[in-house]
Amino acid sequence: MTYAERAFLEDDPQGLYVVGAAYYLSQAELLPDYIHVVPREQADEFLDISAAMGYSPALTLIAYLQAQGLWEF
């Protein structure tokens, strides 16, 4: 919830990254079912904004998703 608050209310690059990455972790079944994730479109938008802010983990994740053919944003 802390990262979601930082993403939604503060446009914090780390919060945006964590919320965006959580979608992909949930798709890989690496998160418990009780953790709420945003829809893919919003997850991708959050990752894109975080990357645009220069947050290196977001840049790395996007590069990985592109290499896997999973980045459609």
VENHULIN-V395370 format. One record per residue. SS is DSSP state (hx for helix, st for strand, lp for the rest). PHI is phi in whole degrees, 0 to 359 (* if undefined). NEAR is the number of other C-alpha atoms within 12 Angstrom. Layout:
# VENHULIN-V395370
((SS PHI NEAR) (SS PHI NEAR))
This chain:
# VENHULIN-V395370
((lp * 16) (hx 298 15) (hx 290 23) (hx 298 27) (hx 298 17) (hx 296 20) (hx 289 28) (hx 283 25) (hx 260 14) (hx 243 15) (lp 51 24) (lp 284 26) (hx 300 33) (hx 291 32) (hx 298 31) (hx 299 39) (hx 298 40) (hx 298 35) (hx 295 40) (hx 293 38) (hx 294 42) (hx 301 34) (hx 302 30) (hx 292 29) (hx 296 23) (hx 293 23) (hx 294 19) (lp 273 12) (lp 58 13) (lp 253 14) (lp 237 16) (lp 297 14) (lp 298 14) (lp 282 9) (lp 274 16) (lp 285 17) (lp 236 26) (lp 282 27) (lp 297 18) (hx 304 23) (hx 301 19) (hx 288 23) (hx 300 36) (hx 296 33) (hx 297 29) (hx 297 38) (hx 297 43) (hx 296 34) (hx 296 29) (hx 300 33) (hx 296 28) (hx 297 21) (lp 278 20) (lp 87 18) (lp 287 23) (hx 298 19) (hx 299 24) (hx 292 32) (hx 298 26) (hx 295 19) (hx 296 28) (hx 298 32) (hx 299 19) (hx 297 16) (hx 297 21) (hx 298 15) (hx 297 12) (lp 271 11) (lp 73 11) (lp 255 16) (lp 265 21) (lp 245 17) (lp 285 17))
